[in-house]
């Protein structure tokens, strides 16, 4: 299983502010095949600021 531990924001990998994860499920057999960080409001604000600056 692949586990990602960060969000790619403004050209760099950084930890998600929420500390929570989302499980990625294979729809064919419903097995968990990965976990990704769940971004929170602060992560969204940071990403939007970076996008506007770009």
N, C-alpha and C positions, 0 to 999 in steps of 0.2 A: 504494500500500500504506500502511496506517495503522500507525504505530509509537507505542506508548505507552511512556513512559519512567519511570513511577512507579507506586506502589501507593497507593490511597486508604485511609489508616488514621487513625482518630481525627480525622476532619474535615479532613484535609490530605493533599495529594499529597507523597510522599516517595520517594526512590530505593530500589530493592530492595537489600538487603544483599548478595545473592549476586553481583550484576553479570551474571547469566546471563539469557537470554531464551528464551521458548517461541514457536515459530512457529505461527501459526494457519493451518490449511489448509482450503481450500474442498473439501468432500467430493465435489462434483460433478465437478470437473476436477483436483483435487489440486494446485492452484496455491497458493502461499503468499500470503495476503491481508493478513497483519498479523503483528506481533511484540509480545509482552507480556512484562513483566519476570517472572522466576521468583522468587517469594518463598522465602526461606530460613527456617531455624529462628528466627532473631532477629526476622524480620518476623512470623512466627506468634505469637511470645511478645508482641510489641508490640501486635498486633491483639487478642489475647485479653485483655491487660490493659485495653485501651481498651474492649472490649465489657463486661468485668466492671464497669468504672467507670461505664458508661452505665446 
